[in-house]
Amino acid sequence: MHPTWAGLGVFGITCAESLAIVGLFMPGMLLMFGIGALVAVDALSLWPTLAWATAGAITGDVVSFWLGRHFHLRLKVMWPFRHYPRLMNRGVDFFHRHGGKSVAIGRFIGPVRPILPLVAGMLGMHPVRFLLVAVPAAMVWAPVFILPGVAFGASLQLAAEVATRLAVLLALVILVPWAVYWLVRRAYGLLAPRGGRLLDRALDWGHSHPVLGRITAGLVDPQEPESRALLLSALLLLLGTWGFFRILVVVTHHQIPLPLDHTVYHFSQGLRSPWGDRLMVLVTELGGQPVDISLTLAVAAWLALRRRWLAAGHWVAAVTFGVLATLGLKVILEIPRPVPDLYGGLSTYAFPSAHATLSTVTYGFLAVLIARELRPSKRWLPYTVAALIISLVVLSRIYLGAHWLTDVLAGTSLGLAWVALLGIAYRRHSTAPLEVGGVLAAALVGLLAAGVWQVGHQYRLDLQRYTQRHPIHVLTENTWWQGGWRQLPAFRIDLAGRQTEPLTVQWAGPLTTLEHTLRDHGWVTPPPLTPSTALRWLSSRPVLDKLPALPQVHNGRHGSLLMIHPEPADPVKGGQHQWVLRLWTADTRLMPGGIPVWVGTITEQSLYRPLGLVAVPRAGTRFNRAVRTLEGFLDDLAWRAVRRHGPTTTDPNAHWNGTVLLIRALPPTAGRSSEK
């Protein structure tokens, strides 16, 4: 990256982030964090970046101050400032409360940061005094907001093998709910003031239509009985949904899954990792039918005890419809899941997603019950919380491969439509107010009771249920030894789905056999990566073989064997180094006997101190030397060195001529050899 252009980019970002009004629309903290991460991976230099960031922040503050000083109070009626009267008044109040030091304080407070220099100029703060406050504040602000990104980027660079797919997954887990939160709040703010007029128009329209009008009137007119309207609406919704999707399939001449379903499915399965599986199985269990029904019964019992029969009837109707509608549509449409044998019985079918439908009707109508009792300005909160929960459940179903995208979209849409119909009916009919605290307490009791039971009894089983399926390849032992080994992957697939270092080792046999042999030659298991052992990275005098080894993933799975062989310091170059052997399952069995085959890497590690912050092991790229070294530890095993043809590396700096070491426990009749 060209240093001048990079510096100007940093300058532009921090300047815009500090400008009046403009800075409101820039995610300043996130951008500064990202700049720090780029410093960590050597894309930017630390000290020039801090200087450019400080200069940009000062420039933005000075421009804003000049605007305020030049236009004074006229700013309040000028575009675009006249559209933000509350923000302007907030800045004025903050300045009056804290005086000149408000410029320094506001530099670290996002909502008022881009407005306080403007207000300071508008209210007549002396320019010299402003600079004496703004410049030191910017000099402190730049490292405070950039250095955390540097630390994060360094750790991400070091643990890239562990975190890339998990980072993408966590980004989705964070960004999707955030987008949902933004949409719900904006939509509520847009529609809430107009909702009454829309319903009144629907009521007027209903009086002029004899059939559909009676349904509309029953839903929005307090004078009409609603039981018949609710029943007719439910049937209409069910038939309409079923008819729509059946017609859609026929018209488009496609069978679900659609091409988009396949694309999303393969993308989500590419994000799979053991840690991600644990997180998403937990989410999907908390959004499952047992938990939803337990929550429903707890809230229904509380409403019944309080004799809130109208609310209880709507509440039970919401969840009952969700259960019956999903079962009915599954039976009618019979659309299989991505993994057909994931469930049995009616749950074999995927469309629509019961998790998505039930989560939507349960948490959606719970939000309706709670929002009705809140002040209008606070009613968006329960809807937002419900939307966040629903979005996480939907993500978990897609991630675990339990549903196609079409399934969860249909389930969510069906649930939303039903919640909307019931919500209109409930809100337009008079009923006694509910105690929000009681409703929430009952919901939490139901959620926690079933959630604890579900996780305690089903979590391990569900981890096995949702484990990614990998087909097993079968070879004869002689076929593998004589050339079938070439069918196994040549490179490790990292968490970004890229080919990385070559898989230079293939072992046929139980891992314990190889492990015992290596231990007899001085190989050991490195310390596991835990919070306590990770602190050793911060040691001023680290010992390489005492540091936790960063786990690596091949094709979405963690290794099955990890061993190290410490070596004495190099007398010429100095420094510590060690040999590291990693093995992963190859999903291959050798016959007769079903002998498992493992693929792996042998690499040389040295001590690495990025930015002088931490000390961690780093693998080298001299793979030929590493393979020759491993050969010296295999006296008690049968092995042969063979050679791959074609491209031998994806790294131009790597040293590998295609040699692969085949090892097995049973002695081959041909003895040791080298296949070139």
C-alpha positions in Angstrom: 0.0 0.0 0.0 1.5 3.4 -1.0 2.3 5.2 2.3 1.2 8.7 1.1 -2.2 7.6 -0.3 -2.7 5.4 2.7 -2.0 8.3 5.0 -4.3 10.6 3.0 -7.0 7.9 3.4 -6.6 7.9 7.1 -6.6 11.7 7.2 -9.8 11.8 5.1 -11.6 9.3 7.4 -10.7 11.0 10.6 -11.4 14.5 9.2 -14.8 13.5 7.9 -15.5 11.7 11.2 -14.9 14.9 13.1 -16.9 17.2 10.8 -20.1 18.7 12.0 -23.1 16.5 11.0 -21.1 14.4 8.6 -19.5 12.6 11.5 -22.9 11.4 12.6 -23.2 9.1 9.6 -19.7 7.6 9.9 -19.1 4.6 12.2 -16.0 6.3 13.7 -15.1 3.8 16.3 -15.4 0.9 13.8 -13.3 2.7 11.2 -10.6 3.6 13.7 -10.6 0.0 14.9 -10.2 -1.2 11.4 -7.3 1.2 10.8 -5.6 -0.2 13.8 -6.1 -3.8 12.5 -4.4 -2.7 9.2 -1.4 -1.4 11.2 -1.1 -4.8 12.9 -0.8 -6.7 9.6 1.8 -4.2 8.3 -0.5 -2.6 5.8 0.0 0.7 7.5 2.9 2.0 9.7 2.0 2.8 13.2 3.5 6.2 13.9 2.7 7.8 10.5 -0.9 6.5 10.9 -1.2 8.1 14.3 0.1 11.3 12.9 -2.3 11.3 9.9 -5.2 10.4 12.2 -4.4 13.2 14.6 -4.0 15.7 11.8 -7.3 14.7 10.3 -9.1 15.0 13.6 -7.7 18.4 14.2 -8.6 19.6 10.7 -12.2 18.4 11.1 -12.5 20.1 14.4 -11.0 23.4 13.1 -13.4 23.4 10.0 -16.4 22.8 12.2 -15.2 25.5 14.7 -14.8 27.9 11.8 -18.3 27.2 10.5 -19.7 27.9 13.9 -17.7 31.1 14.4 -18.5 32.4 10.9 -22.3 31.8 10.9 -23.1 32.0 14.6 -26.7 31.4 15.5 -27.8 31.4 11.8 -26.6 27.8 11.7 -29.7 26.7 13.4 -31.9 27.7 10.4 -29.4 26.7 7.7 -29.3 23.4 5.9 -28.5 20.8 7.0 -28.3 21.9 10.6 -32.0 23.0 10.8 -33.0 19.3 10.4 -31.2 18.4 13.7 -32.6 20.9 16.3 -32.4 18.4 19.2 -28.8 17.6 18.4 -27.9 21.3 18.2 -29.6 22.0 21.5 -27.9 19.0 23.1 -24.5 20.3 22.1 -25.4 23.8 23.4 -26.5 22.4 26.7 -23.4 20.3 27.0 -21.1 23.3 26.2 -22.9 25.5 28.8 -22.5 22.7 31.4 -18.8 22.0 30.9 -17.5 25.1 29.2 -14.3 24.9 27.1 -13.4 21.5 28.4 -16.5 20.1 26.7 -14.5 20.1 23.4 -12.0 17.6 25.0 -14.7 15.6 26.7 -16.9 15.5 23.6 -14.0 14.2 21.5 -14.5 10.8 23.2 -18.3 10.8 23.1 -19.6 9.6 19.8 -23.1 11.3 19.6 -21.7 14.8 20.4 -18.2 14.6 19.0 -18.9 16.1 15.5 -21.2 18.9 16.9 -19.2 20.4 19.8 -16.5 22.2 17.8 -19.3 23.7 15.8 -21.2 24.8 18.9 -18.0 26.1 20.5 -17.4 28.4 17.5 -21.1 29.4 17.4 -21.1 30.4 21.0 -17.9 32.5 20.6 -15.1 30.4 22.2 -11.7 32.1 21.5 -9.8 30.3 18.7 -6.5 30.0 20.7 -8.3 28.5 23.7 -10.1 26.1 21.3 -6.9 24.9 19.8 -5.3 24.5 23.2 -8.1 22.1 24.1 -8.8 20.4 20.7 -5.2 19.6 19.7 -4.2 17.7 22.8 -7.6 15.9 22.8 -7.0 14.8 19.2 -3.5 13.6 20.0 -4.8 11.4 22.8 -7.9 10.3 20.9 -6.1 8.9 17.9 -4.0 6.3 19.9 -6.9 5.5 22.2 -9.1 4.5 19.3 -6.4 3.0 17.0 -4.3 0.9 19.4 -7.1 -1.5 20.4 -7.5 -2.3 16.7 -3.7 -2.9 16.5 -3.9 -5.4 19.4 -6.9 -7.1 17.9 -5.3 -7.2 14.4 -2.1 -8.7 15.8 -4.1 -11.4 17.6 -6.2 -12.0 14.6 -3.1 -12.3 12.4 -1.6 -14.7 14.8 -4.8 -16.8 15.2 -6.0 -16.4 11.7 -6.1 -20.1 11.3 -8.5 -20.3 14.3 -10.6 -17.3 13.7 -11.3 -16.5 10.1 -14.5 -18.5 9.6 -15.5 -17.9 13.2 -14.9 -14.2 12.6 -17.1 -14.2 9.6 -19.8 -16.1 11.6 -19.5 -13.7 14.5 -19.7 -10.8 12.0 -23.0 -12.2 10.7 -24.2 -12.8 14.2 -23.5 -9.2 15.1 -24.4 -7.5 11.8 -27.6 -9.3 11.0 -29.2 -8.5 14.4 -27.9 -4.9 14.1 -29.5 -4.5 10.7 -32.7 -6.0 12.1 -32.5 -3.6 15.0 -32.0 -0.6 12.6 -34.9 -1.7 10.3 -37.3 -2.4 13.2 -36.6 0.9 14.9 -36.8 2.9 11.6 -39.9 1.1 10.4 -41.7 1.6 13.8 -40.7 5.2 13.8 -42.2 5.6 10.3 -45.4 3.6 10.7 -46.4 4.2 14.3 -47.6 7.8 13.8 -49.6 6.7 10.7 -51.0 3.5 12.1 -54.2 4.9 13.4 -55.1 6.5 10.1 -54.3 3.3 8.2 -56.6 1.3 10.5 -59.3 3.8 10.2 -59.2 3.5 6.4 -59.3 -0.3 6.7 -62.4 0.0 8.9 -64.1 2.4 6.4 -63.2 0.0 3.6 -64.5 -2.9 5.6 -68.0 -1.5 5.9 -68.4 -1.5 2.1 -67.4 -5.2 1.6 -69.8 -7.9 2.7 -67.4 -10.9 3.1 -63.8 -9.7 3.5 -65.2 -6.5 5.1 -66.6 -8.6 8.0 -63.2 -10.0 8.7 -61.6 -6.6 8.6 -64.3 -5.1 10.8 -63.9 -7.9 13.4 -60.2 -7.3 13.6 -60.2 -3.5 13.8 -63.7 -2.6 15.2 -64.1 -3.0 18.9 -67.9 -3.5 18.5 -67.5 -6.7 16.5 -67.0 -10.1 18.0 -63.6 -11.4 16.9 -63.6 -15.2 17.4 -65.1 -15.8 14.0 -62.9 -13.2 12.4 -59.7 -14.8 13.9 -60.8 -18.3 12.6 -61.5 -17.0 9.1 -58.3 -15.0 9.1 -56.3 -18.0 10.1 -57.8 -20.2 7.4 -57.4 -17.5 4.8 -53.8 -17.0 5.8 -53.0 -20.7 5.7 -54.7 -21.3 2.4 -53.2 -18.2 0.9 -49.7 -19.1 2.0 -50.0 -22.6 0.7 -51.5 -21.5 -2.5 -48.9 -18.8 -3.1 -45.9 -21.1 -2.7 -47.5 -23.9 -4.7 -48.3 -21.5 -7.5 -44.8 -20.0 -7.3 -43.2 -23.4 -7.8 -45.4 -24.3 -10.7 -45.1 -20.9 -12.4 -41.3 -20.8 -12.1 -40.9 -24.5 -13.0 -38.5 -24.9 -10.1 -38.5 -27.3 -7.3 -37.5 -26.1 -3.8 -34.6 -25.9 -3.1 -34.1 -22.9 -5.5 -30.6 -22.0 -6.8 -30.4 -19.3 -4.2 -31.1 -21.9 -1.5 -28.1 -23.9 -2.8 -25.8 -20.9 -2.8 -26.7 -19.9 0.8 -26.4 -23.4 2.0 -22.9 -24.0 0.6 -21.8 -20.6 1.9 -23.1 -21.3 5.4 -21.5 -24.8 5.4 -18.2 -23.1 4.5 -18.4 -21.1 7.7 -18.7 -24.2 9.9 -16.2 -24.6 12.7 -16.3 -26.6 16.0 -16.7 -23.4 18.0 -19.3 -22.0 15.7 -21.3 -25.3 16.0 -21.3 -25.0 19.8 -22.7 -21.5 19.6 -25.3 -22.2 17.0 -26.5 -25.4 18.6 -27.1 -23.5 21.8 -29.1 -20.8 19.9 -31.1 -23.3 18.0 -32.0 -25.2 21.2 -33.2 -22.0 22.9 -35.4 -21.3 19.8 -36.8 -24.9 19.6 -40.3 -26.1 20.1 -39.9 -27.3 23.7 -38.6 -23.9 24.9 -41.3 -22.0 22.9 -44.1 -24.1 24.3 -42.8 -23.9 27.9 -42.6 -20.1 27.5 -46.1 -20.1 26.1 -47.6 -22.2 29.0 -45.8 -20.0 31.6 -47.2 -16.8 30.2 -50.7 -18.3 29.6 -50.8 -19.5 33.2 -49.9 -16.1 34.5 -52.5 -14.4 32.3 -55.1 -16.9 33.5 -54.2 -16.3 37.2 -54.7 -12.6 36.5 -57.9 -13.3 34.7 -56.8 -11.6 31.6 -58.8 -13.9 29.4 -58.7 -11.8 26.2 -54.9 -11.6 26.3 -54.6 -15.3 27.2 -56.8 -16.2 24.3 -54.8 -14.2 21.8 -51.5 -15.5 23.2 -52.6 -19.2 23.0 -54.0 -18.6 19.5 -50.7 -17.1 18.3 -48.6 -20.2 19.3 -51.3 -22.8 18.5 -51.5 -21.5 14.9 -47.8 -21.6 14.6 -47.6 -25.2 15.5 -50.6 -26.3 13.4 -49.7 -24.2 10.3 -46.1 -25.6 10.2 -47.3 -29.2 10.6 -50.0 -28.8 7.9 -47.7 -27.2 5.4 -45.0 -29.8 6.0 -47.5 -32.6 5.3 -48.9 -30.9 2.2 -45.7 -29.8 0.5 -43.3 -32.5 1.7 -40.1 -30.5 0.9 -37.0 -32.4 2.2 -34.3 -30.8 4.3 -30.7 -30.2 3.1 -29.8 -33.2 5.2 -32.7 -35.6 4.7 -32.0 -37.9 7.7 -31.5 -35.1 10.2 -35.0 -35.7 11.8 -37.6 -38.4 11.7 -41.4 -38.3 11.3 -43.1 -35.1 10.1 -39.9 -33.2 11.1 -38.2 -34.8 8.1 -39.8 -32.1 6.0 -38.3 -28.6 5.9 -40.9 -26.2 4.6 -41.7 -24.0 6.4 -39.2 -23.8 9.3 -40.9 -24.6 12.5 -38.1 -22.9 14.5 -38.6 -19.7 12.5 -42.4 -19.8 12.6 -42.7 -20.6 16.3 -40.0 -18.1 17.3 -41.7 -15.4 15.3 -45.2 -16.0 16.7 -43.9 -16.5 20.3 -41.6 -13.6 20.7 -43.5 -11.5 18.2 -46.8 -11.7 20.1 -45.0 -11.4 23.4 -43.7 -8.1 22.1 -47.3 -7.1 21.2 -48.4 -7.8 24.8 -45.6 -5.8 26.3 -45.6 -2.9 23.8 -49.3 -2.2 24.4 -48.5 -1.3 28.1 -45.5 1.0 27.3 -45.3 4.6 26.5 -45.4 5.3 22.7 -41.8 6.4 22.7 -40.7 3.0 24.2 -42.8 0.6 22.2 -40.1 -0.1 19.7 -38.0 -1.8 22.4 -39.9 -5.1 22.7 -40.3 -5.4 18.9 -36.6 -4.9 18.5 -35.7 -7.5 21.1 -38.1 -10.0 19.5 -36.6 -9.3 16.1 -33.1 -9.9 17.4 -34.0 -13.2 19.0 -35.8 -14.3 15.8 -32.9 -13.3 13.6 -30.4 -15.3 15.7 -32.7 -18.4 15.6 -33.0 -18.1 11.8 -29.2 -17.7 11.4 -28.7 -20.9 13.5 -31.0 -22.9 11.3 -29.2 -21.9 8.1 -25.8 -22.3 9.6 -26.5 -25.8 11.0 -27.8 -26.9 7.6 -31.2 -27.8 9.0 -33.1 -25.6 6.5 -32.9 -23.9 3.2 -33.1 -20.2 3.0 -36.6 -20.5 1.5 -37.8 -22.5 4.6 -36.8 -19.9 7.2 -38.0 -16.9 5.1 -41.4 -18.6 4.6 -41.6 -19.5 8.3 -40.7 -16.0 9.4 -43.2 -14.4 6.9 -46.0 -16.7 8.0 -45.3 -15.9 11.6 -45.2 -12.2 11.0 -48.4 -12.2 9.1 -50.2 -14.0 11.9 -48.7 -11.9 14.6 -49.8 -8.8 12.7 -53.4 -10.0 12.4 -53.6 -11.0 16.1 -51.8 -7.8 17.1 -54.3 -5.6 15.2 -57.2 -7.5 16.9 -55.7 -7.4 20.3 -54.7 -3.7 20.2 -58.1 -2.6 18.8 -60.2 -4.4 21.5 -60.6 -3.0 25.0 -58.9 -5.0 27.7 -57.5 -4.3 31.2 -53.9 -3.3 31.3 -51.2 -5.9 31.9 -48.3 -5.8 34.4 -45.3 -5.8 32.2 -43.1 -7.1 35.0 -45.3 -10.1 35.5 -45.4 -11.0 31.8 -41.7 -10.7 31.6 -41.1 -12.7 34.8 -43.4 -15.5 33.6 -41.7 -15.6 30.1 -38.3 -15.8 31.7 -39.4 -18.6 34.0 -40.7 -20.6 31.1 -37.6 -19.8 29.0 -35.1 -20.7 31.7 -36.9 -23.8 32.9 -37.1 -25.4 29.5 -33.8 -23.9 28.3 -31.8 -25.3 31.2 -33.5 -28.7 30.7 -33.0 -28.6 26.9 -29.3 -27.7 27.1 -28.6 -30.2 29.9 -30.3 -33.2 28.3 -30.1 -32.5 24.5 -27.0 -30.4 23.9 -24.5 -33.2 23.4 -27.0 -35.2 21.3 -27.7 -32.1 19.2 -24.0 -31.4 18.7 -23.8 -34.9 17.2 -27.0 -34.5 15.2 -25.8 -31.3 13.6 -22.2 -32.3 13.0 -21.2 -31.9 9.4 -21.5 -35.0 7.4 -18.3 -36.1 5.5 -18.4 -39.1 3.1 -15.9 -41.9 3.8 -13.7 -43.1 1.0 -12.5 -46.7 0.9 -9.2 -48.0 -0.6 -7.3 -51.1 -0.2 -4.1 -50.8 1.8 -1.9 -51.8 -1.2 -3.7 -49.3 -3.5 -3.1 -46.4 -1.0 0.6 -47.4 -0.6 1.3 -47.8 -4.3 -0.4 -44.6 -5.6 -3.9 -44.1 -4.1 -2.4 -41.7 -1.7 -2.6 -39.1 -4.5 -6.4 -39.1 -4.1 -6.0 -37.4 -0.7 -5.8 -33.6 -0.5 -2.4 -32.0 -1.3 -2.9 -28.8 0.7 -4.5 -27.8 3.9 -7.7 -25.8 3.5 -7.7 -22.9 5.9 -10.6 -21.1 7.5 -11.0 -18.8 4.6 -11.4 -21.8 2.2 -7.9 -21.2 0.7 -5.1 -23.7 0.1 -2.2 -23.1 2.4 0.8 -25.3 3.4 1.2 -28.7 1.8 0.0 -31.8 3.5 3.3 -33.6 3.6 2.4 -36.5 5.9 0.0 -39.4 5.5 -0.4 -41.9 8.4 -2.4 -45.1 8.2 -3.2 -46.6 11.6 -4.4 -45.7 15.1 -3.2 -42.3 16.3 -2.0 -43.8 19.6 0.5 -46.0 17.7 2.2 -43.0 16.1 1.9 -40.9 19.3 3.7 -43.6 21.4 6.5 -43.9 18.8 7.1 -40.2 18.7 7.0 -39.8 22.5 9.8 -42.4 22.7 11.9 -40.0 20.5 11.3 -36.9 22.6 8.1 -35.6 21.1 5.6 -34.0 23.5 2.1 -32.5 23.5 2.2 -28.7 23.7 0.2 -26.9 26.4 -3.4 -26.4 25.4 -4.7 -22.9 24.5 -6.5 -21.6 27.6 -6.8 -18.1 29.1 -4.1 -19.0 31.6 -1.6 -20.4 29.1 -2.3 -17.6 26.7 -0.8 -15.2 29.3 2.5 -16.8 28.5 2.5 -14.9 25.2 3.0 -11.7 27.2 6.1 -13.1 29.0 9.2 -11.0 28.7 11.3 -14.2 28.5 9.1 -16.8 26.8 10.1 -20.4 26.3 8.9 -21.6 22.9 7.9 -25.2 23.9 6.0 -23.8 26.9 3.8 -21.6 24.8 0.3 -22.8 23.7 0.3 -23.9 20.1 -2.4 -22.1 18.0 -4.8 -24.7 16.7 -5.3 -25.0 13.0 -8.2 -26.1 11.0 -8.3 -28.2 7.8 -11.5 -28.2 5.8 -13.5 -26.9 8.7 -12.2 -29.3 11.3 -9.6 -29.1 14.1 -6.7 -31.4 14.2 -6.8 -34.9 15.8 -3.1 -34.9 16.8 -0.7 -32.1 17.7 2.9 -32.8 18.9 6.1 -30.8 19.1 9.8 -31.7 19.3 11.8 -28.8 20.9 15.3 -28.2 19.5 18.3 -26.5 21.1 18.9 -22.9 20.0 20.7 -22.4 16.7 24.4 -21.6 17.6 24.8 -19.4 14.6 21.4 -17.6 14.2 20.3 -18.0 17.8 16.7 -18.1 18.8 14.4 -20.9 19.7 12.8 -23.4 17.3 10.8 -26.6 17.3 9.2 -29.2 15.0 5.4 -29.4 14.9 3.4 -32.3 13.6 -0.4 -31.9 13.0 -2.8 -34.6 11.7 -6.4 -34.4 10.6 -8.7 -37.2 9.6 -8.7 -37.8 5.8 -12.2 -39.5 5.8 -10.5 -42.5 4.3 -10.4 -46.2 5.4 -8.1 -48.9 4.2 -9.3 -52.4 3.7 -9.1 -55.0 5.1 -9.6 -53.9 8.6 -11.0 -50.4 8.1 -7.6 -48.7 9.0 -8.1 -44.9 9.3 -5.9 -42.6 7.2 -4.8 -39.2 8.5 -3.2 -36.3 6.6 -1.0 -33.7 8.1 1.9 -31.2 8.1 5.3 -31.2 9.6 6.7 -27.6 10.0 9.4 -25.8 11.8 8.3 -23.1 14.3 10.3 -20.2 15.7 9.4 -17.4 18.1 7.6 -14.4 16.7 7.0 -11.1 18.4 4.7 -8.8 16.3 5.1 -5.2 17.3 6.9 -6.4 20.4 3.5 -7.0 22.0 3.3 -10.7 22.3 5.5 -13.8 21.8 3.9 -16.6 19.8 5.1 -19.6 17.7 5.2 -19.0 13.9 5.6 -21.7 11.3 8.3 -21.6 8.6 8.0 -22.6 5.0 11.0 -25.0 4.7 8.8 -28.1 4.2 11.5 -30.3 2.5 13.8 -29.9 5.6 10.9 -30.6 7.9 10.0 -33.9 6.1 13.6 -35.0 6.2 13.8 -34.3 9.9 10.6 -36.4 10.6 12.1 -39.3 8.7 14.7 -39.6 11.5 12.1 -40.3 14.1 10.4 -43.2 12.3 12.8 -46.1 12.9 10.0 -48.2 14.5 7.5 -47.7 11.7 7.2 -48.5 8.0 7.5 -45.4 5.8 8.3 -44.3 2.3 8.9 -40.9 0.6 6.8 -40.3 -2.5 6.5 -37.4 -4.8 3.5 -35.4 -6.1 3.6 -34.1 -9.6 2.2 -30.7 -10.8 2.1 -27.5 -8.8 3.8 -28.2 -5.4 3.0 -25.0 -3.5 0.7 -22.0 -3.4 3.3 -19.9 -1.6 6.2 -18.6 -3.9 8.4 -18.4 -0.8 7.8 -22.0 0.3 10.4 -24.7 -0.2 8.7 -27.9 -1.1 9.5 -30.3 -4.0 6.3 -32.3 -3.7 7.6 -34.9 -1.2 5.0 -36.7 0.9 5.8 -39.1 3.7 3.6 -42.3 3.8 3.8 -44.0 7.2 2.0 -47.1 8.5 2.3 -49.4 11.4 2.4 -52.7 9.4 5.7 -53.4 7.7 5.4 -53.2 3.9 6.8 -56.1 1.9 8.8 -53.8 -0.2 10.5 -52.1 2.8 11.4 -48.5 2.6 11.8 -46.8 -0.7 11.5 -43.4 -2.4 9.0 -43.0 -5.3 10.2 -40.2 -7.5 
